[in-house]
């Protein structure tokens, strides 16, 4: 009888040990799986990948910057690893221009800015790996909002006014000159929109008068909704038509 109770007690103790071991085995493999999956996901998130970008780019003696069409409020520093983008840019801006921009499409990689003096203003850099397309910026291809874009002939000229880009840019093709000004808020006088700005470096001022009225291009049959007149402090006057930005 004693042997029977002893055997029964021994069986219960052994079965209890087995259950405890089985529980430990079933729980342990879960934790390693969680660690591996979280490690893999962190690698995927932090990994930079090459992708296609499109926007406006300025490569000049002051700065190399890019403004993405998909996110125009963000400006990136540019590192042209191909060397081709700079060459094409200079063909479009063969005469001195500190702020000239082109429309570009390229494949590149986004990385933290390494050049110390640009880190604060441009914390991220786009490394250009492949140039796909470069075009001179105009009112048809730009993806950045503008206030007005004016055009004229005799002489041939164009004018961009853009609060988004913080610029007023007059291009006088007849003399191969570009006049750049920081954007200034306009005033309205008797239905005429007036922009006034001054460039301290070029030592020149500009007055722009935009009026809502039908305006015809002298070189084509195109009719615009606005007329434009531009006066430089040097005495030169430009007359033409204007396109209002959307």
PyMOL commands that set and color helices and strands:
alter all, ss='L'
color gray80, all
select helices_A, chain A and resi 2-46+69-71+84-92+116-119
alter helices_A, ss='H'
color red, helices_A
select strands_A, chain A and resi 51-59+64-68+75-80+102-112+124-136+148-152+157-162+167-172+177-181+187-189+192-199+204-216+223-232+237-244
alter strands_A, ss='S'
color yellow, strands_A
deselect
rebuild
show_as cartoon
